[in-house]
Amino acid sequence: MAALTPATLNSTTLEAALLEILRLIADRQSSTTTNQQNRTIITQFTQNELTGVFTVGLSIPSTLSYGASGLVANATEVFS
């Protein structure tokens, strides 16, 4: 399982933490060591050079099931 320890993030806002997590996923996705199966989660990751706005496309495999509180989505592990 791809672990993420709390000390890994340096952000002070949720938005910045999300960008850090996306960068960590992109790094893992582009690594031949951690992504030997050549799997893709981030399908688009660009930044507008004028505005600084990031555009991100994701494809997260998951399973759906019904639980006590209703429909539950569980992400499927992609990177080990």
Secondary structure, 3 states (H helix, E strand, C coil): CCCCCHHHCCCCCHHHHHHHHHHHHHHHHHCCCCCCCCCCCEEEEEECCCCCCEEEEECCCEEEEEECCEEEEEECCCCC
